[in-house]
Amino acid sequence: MSRSLRIEFPDAWYHVMNRARLGQEAFPAREDYSGFIELLMDASAMFNMRVAAYCLMAGHYHLLIQTHDANLSRCMRHINGVYTQRDNARNGCDGTLFRGRYKAILVDGDPYLLELVRYIHRNPLKAGITDKLKDYSWSSHKGYISKAKKWDWLYKNYILDIFSEDKDLQIRAYRRFVSIEDSQELIRFYSKKNIPSILGSEKFINQ
């Protein structure tokens, strides 16, 4: 992966990724997955960070977040740092868990956000971990198809509103959208050896 974009912008959207070092598992047990999600919830309130989508896999994670206060580095330093400290304490070890600084991709507007929510949520399918998204516990997909209040922390309404203003149609439209394979544009983008630090139109990239 190439280096992340180091300039931070208010109200910017980012696709953030990180992977455990040396082939380790970042989330070896259920409590590790749930602990990281709780950490996301806490950080969203602490740093005014909006988490629109996430997917945790054994060795890595994907996040789609918006930072209202141009504080991505603070948010991620807290999340990675606290999680690593807890992991070291549980396992009686010391040192870094992740490969290093996270990879952050600055994301263009609404069409790309929809594509990324689908890309992130479909990761377990592509990895062959499950054949039904609803059966995977460690992504925000379940939050998008649920009206339960426990998902109120997830910044999903902004994404669902892109599908339709009709609340009754939103979840149906989301289900249809996420059942379709990722776009070729996105597949080409993420298949590059050095993934660019900006995802968007030529006009957005030039700006």
N, C-alpha and C positions, 0 to 999 in steps of 0.2 A: 504494500500500500504506500502511496505517496504521502507526503506530509500534509497535515491539515492546514486549512486557511487560518492564519493567526489573527486576522482582523475580526473584531466582533461588532455586531450591529444590533441596535434595539429592535425588538419585535421580529427578529430574524428566525427562520426555520432551519434546523440542522438535522441531518441524518448522522447519528453518532454510533460508532462501532468500536469494540475493543475485543481482544482475544487473549486468553491466558498464555503465558510464556511456556516454552519448552514442551509443548504438547500436553500441558496439565489440563485438568478439568476446572473450570471456573466455578461450576456449580455441581459438586459431586453428590449432594443429597437434597432431599425435598426442602429441608429447612434453609439451605443455601439459596435456592430459588426464591422461596417466600420471603427470606430476609432481605434479598436484593430488591424485591418489589416494594416491601415496606420502606426501604431506604429511598426508593424513587418517590414514594408518596410523601415522605417527610421532606425531601429536598424540593419537591414542587411547591410546598407551602413556605419553606424557609427562604428560597431564592426567587420566588415569583416565577417559577419555571413551569411551563405547560407541557405535559407529557401527552402526546396525541397517540402514540403507538409504541409498543415494545415487544420484543421477543427474546427470550433467554434460551440459549442452547447450552449443551454441556460445556463447550469450550469457549463460547463467545456470546456477545449480546448485540442487539440492534435497538436503537432508540430513535424516535422521531419527536423532537422537542422544539418548542419556541421559547426563546429567552427574551422576556419583556425588557429587562434591564441591561442588555448587552454584557451578560456575566457568565457566558458559557464555561470559561476556564474555571471559574470559582465553583460552579455547579458540579462539573465533572471531577475536579480535584477532591471535592467533598465526597462524592459518590464512590469513586474508585478508592480513595484513601480510607474511608471508614470501612468499606467492605473488605479491603485487604487486611486492615487491622483485626477485624473480627475473624477473618479466615485464619490468620496467623495464630490468634489466641486459641481458636478451636483445635488447631492441628499442632500446636506447640512448635511453630517454626517462625522464621523471621525472613524478611526480604519482600521483594515485589511479586505480586501475583500475575499482573497483566504485562504484556509485552513492552509497554511503555506508554507514551502519551496516546490517548485515544485518537481515532481518525474522525474528523468532523467534515461533513460536506454541506456547504451552504446551498439551500434549496430554493428554487423559483416558486411561483405561485400555485394556485389551486390544482391545476391538472397534474402537476408533479407530486403534490401532496397525496392525492388519491393513489397515484401509481406507487408511491413509497409505502403507504399503509398496506396495500396489497402485497408488495414485495416483502415487507417485514413479516406480515402475518403468514405468508405462504412458505416461509423458511422451513418449518418442520416437514411440510409436504415434500419440498425439494430434497431434503436430507433423508427422506424415507423413514422418518421417525414415526409418522402417523399417516393414515390415509384419509382422515377426517379432521378438519381444523377444529371443530367443536370439541374433539377429544383431547386436544393439547392444552395443558393447564397453565403453561408458562409464557403465554402471550396475551396481548390485550384484545385478541379476537373475540373472546367471550364477552368482554365488556361492550363491544359494538352490537352484539345481538341480544343484550340484556337491558332491561329497564330497572334493574335493582339499584337501590341507592348506594350500595357499596362501591359502585363504579362512578360515583359522582366526581371523584377526584380526577378521573381521566378526561382529558380535553378532547372528547370525541364529538361533541355537538357541532363544533366548527366544521369538522370533516363531514359529518352526516348532512349538514345543511347544504353542502356543495351538491349532494345528490338530488335533494328536493327540499322545498319549503314545507311540504306536507309530512308531518311527523309520522303518520301511519305508513308512508311509502318509503321512508328512509332506510329502515333496516332491510326491507325486501330488496331495495336497489343495491345496498351494500353487499348482501349475500350473493346476488347475481354477479356483481363486479368482482368480488374476491374469488369466485369460482372459476374465473377465466385466467388463463396463463398470463404471466407478466408480458408487458409490451417488448417488442424487439429492441426499441430504443434503450429501455432500461437494462435489458440483458446485455446489450453491447457495452453500455456504460460501465457496468459492474464486472464485466469480464476482462477489462483492461488490466494489464500488469500493474501499472501505476494509475490508480483511480483518481481522476481529477478532483479538485477541491470545490468545484461548483457544478451543480446540476441545474440546467435551465436553458432557456432560449438564448440565441446569440446576443440579442439585445440585453438580456439580464446579465449575461457574462461580461459584456462590454461595460455595462454600468459599474 
